[in-house]
């Protein structure tokens, strides 16, 4: 690598199991927008600029005009497919109704003991 050049890694997750990663060499002083264009991620993943909700560097959100440094990992974020607050409300309603699965319960003693105590196969209770 000659002077005035730097290597950047670009990451885009199609889904939880498919991640596109590419390394590109750019001139020093390049921005995230330059890295997106030079990487070819839009063509390789068949997405448009509108499909990229936000960008970041090493997990920290950064605007597209952020100037990169050598070795940075640029991450391209998609839109969420669900609303986190709505998911939390749904879990709370399930917990209140008693239909939440064991794996979703937090490991707090009170919630765990209430769940175990309400199960039909409770060894502490005597059979009828």
Backbone as a printed PyTorch tensor [residue, N CA C, xyz], in Angstrom:
tensor([[[  0.8550,  -1.1840,   0.0000],
         [  0.0000,   0.0000,   0.0000],
         [  0.8970,   1.2420,   0.0000]],

        [[  0.6150,   2.1310,  -0.9270],
         [  1.4340,   3.3310,  -1.0520],
         [  0.9250,   4.4250,  -0.1130]],

        [[  1.7110,   5.4690,   0.0070],
         [  1.2960,   6.6030,   0.8450],
         [  0.0330,   7.2230,   0.2620]],

        [[ -0.8200,   7.6840,   1.1350],
         [ -2.0510,   8.3140,   0.6850],
         [ -3.1720,   7.3260,   0.4240]],

        [[ -2.9380,   6.0470,   0.7120],
         [ -3.9570,   5.0170,   0.5220],
         [ -4.2750,   4.3530,   1.8540]],

        [[ -5.4940,   3.8670,   2.0020],
         [ -5.8990,   3.1490,   3.2150],
         [ -6.8670,   2.0370,   2.8290]],

        [[ -6.9040,   1.0020,   3.6610],
         [ -7.8020,  -0.1130,   3.4180],
         [ -8.9590,  -0.0460,   4.4030]],

        [[-10.1640,  -0.1860,   3.8780],
         [-11.3990,  -0.1160,   4.6480],
         [-12.1710,  -1.4060,   4.4190]],

        [[-12.8690,  -1.8850,   5.4240],
         [-13.7370,  -3.0490,   5.2840],
         [-15.1870,  -2.5720,   5.3030]],

        [[-15.9890,  -3.0930,   4.3710],
         [-17.4140,  -2.7570,   4.2850],
         [-18.2130,  -4.0000,   4.6320]],

        [[-19.2110,  -3.8670,   5.5250],
         [-20.0520,  -4.9930,   5.9420],
         [-21.5210,  -4.6440,   5.7250]],

        [[-22.2500,  -5.6120,   5.1770],
         [-23.7020,  -5.4710,   5.0360],
         [-24.3310,  -6.8300,   5.3000]],

        [[-25.3060,  -6.8840,   6.1980],
         [-25.9650,  -8.1410,   6.5290],
         [-27.2890,  -8.2280,   5.7680]],

        [[-27.3680,  -9.1900,   4.8410],
         [-28.6350,  -9.4410,   4.1320],
         [-29.6650,  -9.9470,   5.1360]],

        [[-29.2060, -10.8750,   5.9780],
         [-30.0360, -11.4770,   7.0220],
         [-29.0900, -11.9110,   8.1300]],

        [[-29.6190, -12.5910,   9.1330],
         [-28.7790, -13.0340,  10.2440],
         [-27.7400, -14.0630,   9.7940]],

        [[-28.0400, -14.7930,   8.7290],
         [-27.1210, -15.8460,   8.2940],
         [-26.2790, -15.4580,   7.0810]],

        [[-26.5860, -14.3520,   6.4170],
         [-25.8470, -13.9380,   5.2340],
         [-25.2490, -12.5500,   5.4350]],

        [[-23.9270, -12.4970,   5.4470],
         [-23.2250, -11.2230,   5.6300],
         [-22.2720, -11.0160,   4.4590]],

        [[-22.3250,  -9.8350,   3.8470],
         [-21.4440,  -9.4780,   2.7420],
         [-20.3270,  -8.6170,   3.3080]],

        [[-19.0730,  -9.0240,   3.0730],
         [-17.9100,  -8.2760,   3.5780],
         [-16.9380,  -8.0990,   2.4290]],

        [[-16.3890,  -6.8870,   2.3150],
         [-15.4140,  -6.6110,   1.2650],
         [-14.4000,  -5.5940,   1.7850]],

        [[-13.1840,  -5.7360,   1.3460],
         [-12.1320,  -4.7670,   1.6850],
         [-11.8380,  -3.9390,   0.4420]],

        [[-11.7420,  -2.6320,   0.6210],
         [-11.4390,  -1.7290,  -0.4920],
         [-10.2980,  -0.8120,  -0.0940]],

        [[ -9.5260,  -0.4120,  -1.0870],
         [ -8.4380,   0.5350,  -0.8770],
         [ -8.8890,   1.8860,  -1.4130]],

        [[ -8.8190,   2.8860,  -0.5620],
         [ -9.2950,   4.2260,  -0.8970],
         [ -8.2070,   5.2520,  -0.6000]],

        [[ -8.2980,   6.4180,  -1.2160],
         [ -7.3620,   7.4860,  -0.8540],
         [ -7.6620,   8.0050,   0.5580]],

        [[ -6.6520,   8.4490,   1.2540],
         [ -6.8570,   9.0210,   2.5860],
         [ -7.8010,  10.2160,   2.4770]],

        [[ -8.6480,  10.3670,   3.4800],
         [ -9.6140,  11.4530,   3.4760],
         [-10.9420,  11.0730,   2.8510]],

        [[-11.1170,   9.7980,   2.4870],
         [-12.3800,   9.3550,   1.8980],
         [-13.4650,   9.2690,   2.9620]],

        [[-14.6960,   9.3820,   2.5120],
         [-15.8330,   9.3310,   3.4220],
         [-16.5250,   7.9710,   3.3100]],

        [[-17.5220,   7.7660,   4.1620],
         [-18.3080,   6.5340,   4.1130],
         [-19.0040,   6.4240,   2.7610]],

        [[-19.4890,   7.5350,   2.2300],
         [-20.1620,   7.5310,   0.9260],
         [-19.2120,   7.0470,  -0.1670]],

        [[-17.9660,   7.4930,  -0.1320],
         [-16.9680,   7.0350,  -1.1110],
         [-16.7340,   5.5280,  -0.9660]],

        [[-16.6780,   5.0580,   0.2660],
         [-16.4370,   3.6310,   0.5070],
         [-17.5930,   2.7790,  -0.0090]],

        [[-18.8240,   3.2450,   0.1760],
         [-19.9910,   2.5050,  -0.3250],
         [-19.9360,   2.3980,  -1.8420]],

        [[-19.6230,   3.5050,  -2.4960],
         [-19.5550,   3.5210,  -3.9560],
         [-18.4260,   2.6340,  -4.4670]],

        [[-17.2460,   2.7380,  -3.8650],
         [-16.0840,   1.9750,  -4.3290],
         [-16.2080,   0.4780,  -4.0600]],

        [[-16.9600,   0.0970,  -3.0360],
         [-17.0470,  -1.3200,  -2.6730],
         [-17.9300,  -2.1240,  -3.6150]],

        [[-18.8940,  -1.4700,  -4.2510],
         [-19.8120,  -2.1850,  -5.1300],
         [-20.8840,  -2.9590,  -4.3790]],

        [[-21.1320,  -2.6100,  -3.1360],
         [-22.1100,  -3.3190,  -2.3050],
         [-23.5180,  -3.2070,  -2.8810]],

        [[-23.8340,  -2.0740,  -3.4810],
         [-25.1830,  -1.8720,  -4.0100],
         [-25.4780,  -2.8650,  -5.1340]],

        [[-24.5010,  -3.0720,  -6.0130],
         [-24.6860,  -4.0080,  -7.1150],
         [-24.5840,  -5.4580,  -6.6330]],

        [[-23.6270,  -5.7310,  -5.7610],
         [-23.4050,  -7.1090,  -5.2950],
         [-24.5780,  -7.6480,  -4.4810]],

        [[-25.2060,  -6.7870,  -3.6950],
         [-26.3160,  -7.2230,  -2.8380],
         [-27.6800,  -6.8770,  -3.4180]],

        [[-27.6730,  -6.2560,  -4.6140],
         [-28.9110,  -5.8940,  -5.2900],
         [-29.8080,  -5.0220,  -4.3980]],

        [[-29.1990,  -3.9550,  -3.8510],
         [-29.9310,  -3.0150,  -3.0030],
         [-29.7620,  -1.6100,  -3.5690]],

        [[-30.5520,  -0.6790,  -3.0620],
         [-30.4260,   0.7200,  -3.4730],
         [-29.9740,   1.5460,  -2.2740]],

        [[-29.6730,   2.7960,  -2.5310],
         [-29.2770,   3.6940,  -1.4450],
         [-30.3870,   3.8000,  -0.4040]],

        [[-31.6460,   3.7070,  -0.8540],
         [-32.7820,   3.8230,   0.0620],
         [-32.8760,   2.6350,   1.0180]],

        [[-32.3050,   1.4800,   0.6330],
         [-32.3400,   0.3000,   1.4930],
         [-31.3810,   0.4040,   2.6670]],

        [[-30.4300,   1.3280,   2.5960],
         [-29.4710,   1.5180,   3.6800],
         [-30.0530,   2.5640,   4.6320]],

        [[-30.5090,   2.1070,   5.7920],
         [-31.1530,   3.0080,   6.7510],
         [-30.1480,   3.9330,   7.4230]],

        [[-28.9690,   3.3860,   7.7550],
         [-27.9740,   4.1770,   8.4660],
         [-26.6110,   3.5330,   8.2540]],

        [[-25.5700,   4.2380,   8.6590],
         [-24.2090,   3.7180,   8.5400],
         [-23.4850,   3.8910,   9.8630]],

        [[-22.4230,   3.1320,  10.0360],
         [-21.6380,   3.2390,  11.2530],
         [-20.2210,   2.7470,  11.0320]],

        [[-19.3760,   3.0190,  12.0020],
         [-17.9940,   2.5470,  11.9930],
         [-17.7670,   1.8140,  13.3040]],

        [[-17.4360,   0.5410,  13.2150],
         [-17.2260,  -0.3120,  14.3920],
         [-18.4020,  -0.2430,  15.3710]],

        [[-19.6190,  -0.2510,  14.8510],
         [-20.8040,  -0.2890,  15.6960],
         [-21.2870,   1.0500,  16.2090]],

        [[-20.6040,   2.1170,  15.8900],
         [-21.0270,   3.4630,  16.3030],
         [-21.5890,   4.1910,  15.0870]],

        [[-22.7950,   4.7090,  15.2100],
         [-23.4200,   5.3880,  14.0820],
         [-22.6150,   6.6180,  13.6780]],

        [[-22.4480,   6.7350,  12.3820],
         [-21.7230,   7.8730,  11.8110],
         [-22.4680,   8.3350,  10.5630]],

        [[-22.4430,   9.6310,  10.2600],
         [-23.0870,  10.1200,   9.0310],
         [-22.2720,   9.6960,   7.8100]],

        [[-22.8870,   9.7640,   6.6620],
         [-22.2170,   9.3170,   5.4310],
         [-21.0540,  10.2290,   5.0330]],

        [[-20.9700,  11.4190,   5.5930],
         [-19.8460,  12.3010,   5.2670],
         [-18.6990,  12.1690,   6.2890]],

        [[-18.7640,  11.1610,   7.1580],
         [-17.7090,  10.9120,   8.1410],
         [-16.4240,  10.5120,   7.4160]],

        [[-15.3030,  11.1240,   7.7710],
         [-14.0160,  10.8110,   7.1430],
         [-13.4300,   9.5790,   7.8240]],

        [[-13.0540,   8.6090,   7.0020],
         [-12.5650,   7.3180,   7.4970],
         [-11.0730,   7.3410,   7.7500]],

        [[-10.6430,   6.3920,   8.5950],
         [ -9.2290,   6.1880,   8.8650],
         [ -8.8510,   4.7710,   8.4270]],

        [[ -7.5960,   4.5280,   8.2540],
         [ -7.1280,   3.2170,   7.8150],
         [ -7.5710,   2.1410,   8.8060]],

        [[ -8.0970,   1.0410,   8.2760],
         [ -8.5030,  -0.0840,   9.1070],
         [ -9.9270,  -0.0080,   9.6270]],

        [[-10.6670,   1.0570,   9.3180],
         [-12.0500,   1.1740,   9.7880],
         [-12.9260,   0.0930,   9.1660]],

        [[-13.9330,  -0.3300,   9.9200],
         [-14.9480,  -1.2610,   9.4030],
         [-16.2500,  -0.4760,   9.2880]],

        [[-16.6680,  -0.2520,   8.0630],
         [-17.9060,   0.4780,   7.7940],
         [-19.0450,  -0.5240,   7.7820]],

        [[-20.0960,  -0.2320,   8.5340],
         [-21.2540,  -1.1190,   8.6080],
         [-22.4580,  -0.4020,   8.0240]],

        [[-23.1860,  -1.1190,   7.1910],
         [-24.3910,  -0.5850,   6.5720],
         [-25.5810,  -1.2360,   7.2530]],

        [[-26.4780,  -0.4310,   7.7940],
         [-27.6040,  -0.9450,   8.5730],
         [-28.8830,  -0.9260,   7.7470]],

        [[-29.6890,  -1.9910,   7.8900],
         [-30.9920,  -2.0930,   7.2380],
         [-32.0550,  -1.5170,   8.1630]],

        [[-33.2530,  -1.3220,   7.6030],
         [-34.4020,  -0.9550,   8.4240],
         [-34.7730,  -2.1400,   9.3050]],

        [[-35.2760,  -1.8800,  10.4910],
         [-35.7530,  -2.9530,  11.3490],
         [-37.0250,  -3.5430,  10.7540]],

        [[-37.1720,  -4.8510,  10.8780],
         [-38.3770,  -5.4970,  10.3640],
         [-39.4640,  -5.5500,  11.4170]],

        [[-39.1620,  -5.0830,  12.6110],
         [-40.1320,  -5.0680,  13.7010],
         [-39.8720,  -3.8370,  14.5510]],

        [[-40.8530,  -3.4690,  15.3320],
         [-40.7290,  -2.3450,  16.2520],
         [-40.3220,  -2.8930,  17.6160]],

        [[-39.1530,  -2.5410,  18.1480],
         [-38.7120,  -3.0950,  19.4290],
         [-39.6860,  -2.8310,  20.5740]],

        [[-40.3250,  -1.6680,  20.5900],
         [-41.2690,  -1.3740,  21.6680],
         [-42.5150,  -2.2480,  21.5610]],

        [[-42.9590,  -2.5160,  20.3380],
         [-44.1180,  -3.3850,  20.1600],
         [-43.7830,  -4.8190,  20.5850]],

        [[-42.5820,  -5.2690,  20.2840],
         [-42.1620,  -6.6090,  20.7170],
         [-42.1310,  -6.7030,  22.2360]],

        [[-41.6720,  -5.6460,  22.8910],
         [-41.6340,  -5.6400,  24.3510],
         [-43.0520,  -5.6670,  24.9260]],

        [[-43.9530,  -4.8900,  24.3350],
         [-45.3420,  -4.8990,  24.7960],
         [-45.9700,  -6.2890,  24.6370]],

        [[-45.6820,  -6.9430,  23.5250],
         [-46.2200,  -8.2780,  23.2750],
         [-45.6860,  -9.2830,  24.2980]],

        [[-44.3850,  -9.2090,  24.6030],
         [-43.8050, -10.1100,  25.6170],
         [-44.4260,  -9.8600,  26.9840]],

        [[-44.6410,  -8.5820,  27.3250],
         [-45.2450,  -8.2600,  28.6210],
         [-46.6720,  -8.7950,  28.7000]],

        [[-47.4210,  -8.6830,  27.6110],
         [-48.7920,  -9.2100,  27.5980],
         [-48.7890, -10.7320,  27.7260]],

        [[-47.8440, -11.3880,  27.0600],
         [-47.7320, -12.8460,  27.1710],
         [-47.3430, -13.2620,  28.5830]],

        [[-46.4330, -12.5090,  29.1740],
         [-46.0120, -12.8260,  30.5400],
         [-47.1990, -12.6810,  31.4920]],

        [[-47.9720, -11.6170,  31.3100],
         [-49.1300, -11.3770,  32.1660],
         [-50.1800, -12.4720,  31.9840]],

        [[-50.3550, -12.9480,  30.7580],
         [-51.3300, -14.0030,  30.4780],
         [-50.7970, -15.3850,  30.8490]],

        [[-49.4990, -15.4780,  31.1430],
         [-48.9120, -16.7510,  31.5420],
         [-48.5960, -17.6760,  30.3850]],

        [[-48.4470, -17.1250,  29.1750],
         [-48.1620, -17.9790,  28.0300],
         [-46.7510, -17.7850,  27.4940]],

        [[-45.9040, -17.1070,  28.2430],
         [-44.5290, -16.9010,  27.8200],
         [-43.7390, -18.1770,  28.0250]],

        [[-42.9290, -18.5450,  27.0720],
         [-42.1390, -19.7620,  27.1720],
         [-41.0130, -19.5940,  28.1770]],

        [[-40.5640, -20.6960,  28.7150],
         [-39.5260, -20.6980,  29.7390],
         [-38.2510, -20.0110,  29.2470]],

        [[-37.8690, -20.2130,  27.9790],
         [-36.6130, -19.6480,  27.4890],
         [-36.6430, -18.1210,  27.4090]],

        [[-37.8380, -17.5140,  27.3940],
         [-37.9390, -16.0700,  27.3110],
         [-37.9240, -15.3760,  28.6680]],

        [[-38.0350, -16.1400,  29.7310],
         [-38.0470, -15.5350,  31.0590],
         [-36.6480, -15.1110,  31.4630]],

        [[-36.5600, -14.0060,  32.1390],
         [-35.2760, -13.5950,  32.6910],
         [-34.9390, -14.5410,  33.8290]],

        [[-33.7010, -14.5850,  34.1720],
         [-33.2470, -15.5250,  35.1910],
         [-33.4230, -14.9810,  36.6100]],

        [[-34.3780, -14.0740,  36.8060],
         [-34.6190, -13.5900,  38.1580],
         [-35.3080, -14.6950,  38.9620]],

        [[-34.9870, -14.8010,  40.2030],
         [-35.5130, -15.8890,  41.0390],
         [-37.0280, -15.8390,  41.1520]],

        [[-37.5890, -14.6460,  41.2950],
         [-39.0260, -14.5210,  41.5080],
         [-39.7870, -15.0190,  40.2780]],

        [[-39.4430, -14.5000,  39.1000],
         [-40.1490, -14.9000,  37.8790],
         [-39.9450, -16.3810,  37.6140]],

        [[-38.7340, -16.8720,  37.8270],
         [-38.4270, -18.2730,  37.5760],
         [-39.2090, -19.1720,  38.5290]],

        [[-39.2520, -18.8120,  39.8090],
         [-39.9810, -19.6330,  40.7840],
         [-41.4780, -19.5940,  40.5290]],

        [[-41.9920, -18.4260,  40.1090],
         [-43.4140, -18.3470,  39.7820],
         [-43.7340, -19.2360,  38.6010]],

        [[-42.8420, -19.2570,  37.6140],
         [-43.0720, -20.0980,  36.4400],
         [-43.0030, -21.5760,  36.8240]],

        [[-41.9790, -21.9410,  37.5660],
         [-41.8150, -23.3390,  37.9800],
         [-42.9690, -23.7580,  38.8730]],

        [[-43.3810, -22.8800,  39.7870],
         [-44.4740, -23.1910,  40.7060],
         [-45.8050, -23.3470,  40.0060]],

        [[-45.9770, -22.7250,  38.8460],
         [-47.2510, -22.8070,  38.1430],
         [-47.2930, -23.9380,  37.1300]],

        [[-46.1690, -24.6470,  36.9520],
         [-46.1610, -25.7260,  35.9580],
         [-46.9700, -26.9200,  36.4580]],

        [[-47.6220, -27.6650,  35.5590],
         [-48.4620, -28.7920,  35.9710],
         [-47.6700, -29.9530,  36.5600]],

        [[-46.4030, -30.0730,  36.2240],
         [-45.6100, -31.1870,  36.7270],
         [-44.7270, -30.7110,  37.8760]],

        [[-45.2820, -29.9960,  38.8140],
         [-44.5350, -29.4620,  39.9490],
         [-44.3300, -30.5550,  40.9890]],

        [[-43.0810, -30.9440,  41.2860],
         [-42.8330, -32.0020,  42.2370],
         [-43.1660, -31.6080,  43.6780]],

        [[-43.2780, -30.3090,  43.9820],
         [-43.5780, -29.8760,  45.3380],
         [-45.0390, -30.1200,  45.7040]],

        [[-45.9040, -30.0730,  44.6960],
         [-47.3330, -30.2630,  44.9580],
         [-47.6630, -31.7450,  44.9900]],

        [[-48.5550, -32.0850,  45.8460],
         [-48.9660, -33.4830,  45.9580],
         [-50.0370, -33.7660,  44.8990]],

        [[-49.9840, -34.9790,  44.2960],
         [-50.9980, -35.3320,  43.3100],
         [-52.3640, -35.4810,  43.9690]],

        [[-53.4230, -35.2220,  43.2000],
         [-54.8000, -35.3080,  43.7150],
         [-55.2220, -36.7280,  43.9580]]])
